[in-house]
Amino acid sequence: MSELRAEIVFVDVDDTLVRSAGSKRIPITSVAARVAALKEAGATLYCWSTGGADYAREVARELGLEHRFVAFLPKPTIMLDDQAPAEGRLCRHVHPFNVDSIET
């Protein structure tokens, strides 16, 4: 496992917290469990989605995770920053299949 100090964490909804099969949402339990563990370890969690802030909150509520997040956001379409996300020293992308690599 690779170590990651998780202080500020942005969590996506679709194909991260849940998978969709038609109109049914299927929780990805390993990610939901890691979200809970990160919060317990003191991380500040934001839930975001291309579906918008209300959708992100709705899914988090369905999963019993709403209280774990400090805010619900739409995913940005433009990031105005002097550094590209891939160049950021403090930010790391973790795929849901590798959620256990996030140390708590």
Backbone as a ProteinNet text record, in pm:
[ID]
protein_1_A
[PRIMARY]
MSELRAEIVFVDVDDTLVRSAGSKRIPITSVAARVAALKEAGATLYCWSTGGADYAREVARELGLEHRFVAFLPKPTIMLDDQAPAEGRLCRHVHPFNVDSIET
[TERTIARY]
83.1	0	87.2	46.8	118.4	55.4	137	87	40.7	-72	-126.8	-182.3	-133.8	-188	-314.4	-425.9	-555.5	-608.8	-592.1	-645.7	-769.6	-761.6	-873.6	-899	-1021.4	-1052.1	-1179.6	-1171.9	-1287.6	-1330	-1455.1	-1507.2	-1612.8	-1591.9	-1687.2	-1804.4	-1912.8	-2031.5	-2036.2	-2063	-2085.3	-1959	-1970.5	-1861.5	-1750.3	-1779.6	-1688.3	-1762.9	-1869.1	-1953.8	-2062.2	-2113.6	-2219	-2197.3	-2252.8	-2265.1	-2413.9	-2445.7	-2585.7	-2618.5	-2735.6	-2790.7	-2933	-2949.2	-3078.7	-3102.3	-3214.1	-3244	-3198.1	-3143	-3097.7	-2952.1	-2925.1	-2788	-2737	-2620.3	-2559.9	-2438.7	-2439.9	-2326.7	-2198	-2088.4	-1956.3	-1908.5	-1931.8	-1917.5	-1775	-1675.5	-1537.3	-1506.3	-1561.8	-1540.1	-1618.4	-1742.8	-1823.4	-1755.4	-1700.8	-1630.8	-1506	-1433.9	-1312.5	-1348	-1458.3	-1505.6	-1529.5	-1597.6	-1624.5	-1494.1	-1399.8	-1271.5	-1190.8	-1193.5	-1121.1	-1177.4	-1310.1	-1373.3	-1334.3	-1338.8	-1300.8	-1154.7	-1071.3	-929.2	-903.5	-1009.9	-994.8	-989.8	-1013.7	-1012.1	-1133	-1115.4	-1224	-1268.2	-1394.5	-1444.6	-1544.8	-1528.9	-1621.1	-1673.5	-1801.4	-1861.9	-1898.3	-1855.5	-1885.2	-1925.6	-1995.5	-2045	-2071.5	-2054.2	-2094.7	-2246.5	-2318.3	-2463.2	-2506.2	-2411.4	-2441.1	-2440.3	-2445.3	-2436.8	-2557.2	-2677.3	-2797	-2793	-2748.6	-2736.1	-2633	-2520.2	-2416.1	-2470.5	-2543.2	-2602.3	-2705.6	-2788.5	-2891.4	-2828.8	-2723.9	-2659.1	-2593.1	-2523.9	-2460.4	-2565.2	-2679.4	-2788	-2837.3	-2857.6	-2902.9	-2805.3	-2676.5	-2574	-2548	-2615.5	-2593.5	-2462	-2412.2	-2282.5	-2293.1	-2412.2	-2427.9	-2355.7	-2364	-2302.5	-2148.7	-2092.5	-1945.9	-1883.7	-1963.8	-1912.6	-1940.8	-1846.7	-1867.5	-1940.8	-1937.3	-2005.9	-2026.5	-2122	-2155.2	-2141	-2068.9	-2031.7	-2053.9	-2079.1	-2072.5	-1924.6	-1890.9	-1753	-1727.1	-1608.8	-1579.2	-1566.2	-1597.9	-1575.3	-1449.1	-1406.1	-1280.7	-1211.1	-1082.4	-1002.4	-902.6	-912.5	-822.7	-718.4	-598.7	-494.1	-359.7	-255.6	-123.3	-60.4	-118.1	-67.9	-176.6	-140.6	-233.8	-248	-364.4	-381.7	-271.5	-224.7	-119.8	13.8	31.9	156.4	153.3	36.7	22.5	100.3	179.5	258.9	171.7	61.2	-19.2	-143.5	-167	-288.7	-256.3	-329.7	-307	-441	-447.3	-567	-562.7	-672.4	-683.1	-808.1	-792.2	-904.5	-982.4	-1115.1	-1194.1	-1144.3	-1087.6	-1034.6	-916.1	-851.8	-734.4	-764.2	-890	-929.6	-856.9	-819.3	-748.3	-606.1	-558	-423.7	-422.4	-539.9	-547.7	-534.1	-424.2	-399.6	-488.1	-535.1	-616.9	-544.4
-118.7	0	124.4	217.9	343.3	439.5	518	606.2	738.7	786.5	914.1	980.8	1097.7	1172.1	1241.2	1197.6	1246	1354.8	1478	1589.1	1647.2	1674.3	1726.3	1625.2	1572.7	1467.1	1503.2	1501.2	1519.4	1381.8	1347.3	1215.1	1229.1	1160.6	1159.2	1067.3	1080.5	999.3	879.7	905	796.6	717.2	587.2	491.1	507.4	580.1	590.8	552.6	627.3	590.9	491	505.2	416.2	380.9	266	228	232.5	259.3	264.3	148.3	90	-13.9	30.1	94.5	156.4	270	265.4	370.8	332.3	214	166.8	206.3	255.5	288.7	180.4	128.2	20.7	76.9	78.1	133.1	54.8	127.1	64.7	68.3	-41.1	-44.5	-18.2	-59.5	-35.2	114	189.3	334.3	400.1	358.3	414.6	390.9	272.1	241.4	327	349.5	431.5	576.5	625.5	761.6	776.6	680.1	684.8	683.6	599.7	590.3	718.8	778.3	904.4	1014.5	1020.8	1121.8	1099.3	974.7	941.6	977.2	971	1003	1153.7	1232.5	1377.7	1444.4	1370.9	1430.6	1521.8	1622.5	1709.8	1658.1	1619.9	1552.6	1639.2	1643.7	1710.8	1606.7	1611.4	1519.5	1601.2	1553.1	1628	1535.3	1594.1	1514.1	1602.1	1543.2	1614.3	1630.3	1551.4	1563.9	1682.1	1749	1867.1	1840.7	1948.3	1942.8	1871.8	1899.6	1836.2	1684.7	1641.4	1498.3	1433.8	1501.3	1449.1	1433.1	1531.9	1525.2	1411.7	1398.3	1293.9	1154.5	1129	997.6	975.5	1077.2	1064.1	1035.2	1100.9	1077.1	932.9	884.1	745.5	645	678.1	588.1	608.3	704.8	733.2	804.5	873.6	940.7	1093	1146.7	1292.2	1368	1320.4	1390.9	1384.8	1302.3	1290.6	1403.1	1466	1567.6	1708.7	1800	1939	2018.1	1970.1	2040.2	1945.4	1983.3	1908.9	2005.6	1963.4	2054	1990.1	2074.4	2022	2010.9	1915.9	1908.4	2028.7	2085.3	2202	2163	2258.4	2239.2	2312.1	2406.6	2478.3	2493.8	2466.7	2491.8	2601.4	2712	2824.3	2821	2775.6	2754.8	2763.6	2800.9	2808.2	2670.3	2567.4	2431	2339.2	2254.7	2151.5	2049.8	1986.4	1888.8	1783.2	1737.8	1635.4	1687	1818.9	1877.9	1908.3	1898.6	1935.1	1841.5	1898.7	1819.4	1761.9	1828.2	1789.1	1708.8	1687.8	1620.5	1492.3	1388.2	1257.7	1198.4	1144.7	1076.1	931.4	883.3	744.4	685.6	580.1	512.3	434.9	423.9	350.4	208.4	142.4	6.9	6.1	123.1	134.5	213.1	221.2	302.1	260.3	136.2	90.8	144.9	207.3	265.6	398	450	574.8	540.1	580.2	554.1	643.3	586.5	667	676.9
0	0	0	-79	-84.4	15.5	80.8	186.3	128	173.3	134	258	288.2	401.2	353.7	402.5	354.6	446	404.9	482	415.6	286.7	208.9	98.2	93.3	-3	-78.8	-212.1	-298	-346.1	-323	-357	-465.6	-575.3	-686.7	-653	-727.5	-704.1	-799.2	-927.3	-1022.3	-1050.7	-1037.4	-1056.3	-953.4	-846.7	-732.6	-605.4	-571.7	-456.9	-496	-618	-666.3	-812.5	-849.6	-989.8	-1023.1	-1146.7	-1187.1	-1279.4	-1255.4	-1342	-1372.4	-1486	-1516.2	-1419.2	-1349.1	-1250.7	-1109.8	-1095.3	-963.5	-937.8	-817.4	-777.2	-682.9	-714.1	-636	-562.9	-430.1	-353.9	-379	-383.9	-386.5	-242.1	-172.5	-26.6	20.7	-56.6	-13.7	-10.2	-104	-105.2	7.4	26.8	136.1	270.7	290.2	415.7	431.3	322.5	330.2	357.4	301.2	329.8	479.7	538.9	683	762.4	722.1	793.3	779.1	661.2	640.8	729.9	737.8	823.9	969	1013	1150.6	1178.3	1075.4	1091.2	1083	1061.1	1061.9	926.8	819.2	685.4	666.6	585.1	542	406.2	396.1	276.3	201.1	69.7	-20.9	-118	-145.8	-241.9	-364.9	-483.3	-604.5	-717.1	-813.5	-924.5	-1045.7	-1163.8	-1285.3	-1287.3	-1208.1	-1195.9	-1110.2	-1046.8	-966.6	-817.1	-742.5	-596.7	-534.4	-585.8	-529.2	-548.7	-665.3	-693	-600.1	-581.1	-491.6	-349.9	-301.6	-167.3	-158.2	-261.5	-263.4	-252	-329	-324.5	-188.8	-138.4	-6.5	100.8	91.4	187.3	176.7	54.6	34.1	95.5	92.6	145.3	294.1	355.5	497.2	522.6	419.9	430.7	433.1	420.5	408.1	518.4	640.6	753.8	751.4	667.3	658.3	575.6	491.1	398.4	449.2	425.1	465	357.5	231.5	122.9	5.7	-77.5	-198.9	-314.7	-418.3	-526.4	-662.3	-763.2	-899.1	-936.9	-1024	-1070.7	-1160.7	-1150.9	-1235.4	-1382.2	-1468.6	-1611.2	-1655.2	-1573.7	-1596.9	-1462.5	-1460.5	-1340.4	-1375.7	-1308.5	-1329.9	-1220.1	-1253.2	-1153.9	-1225	-1152.5	-1214.5	-1231.6	-1170.9	-1182.6	-1235	-1329.8	-1373.8	-1261.4	-1247	-1138.7	-1134.3	-1248.2	-1251.9	-1199.9	-1199	-1150	-1000.7	-941.6	-800.3	-709.1	-622.9	-528.2	-416	-387.3	-272.8	-309.4	-437.5	-479.1	-554.2	-520.5	-583.2	-624	-742.3	-790.2	-742.5	-684.4	-641.4	-706.2	-783.3	-848.1	-740.9	-755.8	-655.3	-630.2	-730.6	-709.6	-614.6	-596.5	-510.5	-383.1	-345.3	-230.3	-102.1	-91	29.7	38.3	-69.2	-64.3	13.6	44.6	120.9	268.9	327.5	469.3	554.7	663.6	757.1	890.3
[MASK]
++++++++++++++++++++++++++++++++++++++++++++++++++++++++++++++++++++++++++++++++++++++++++++++++++++++++

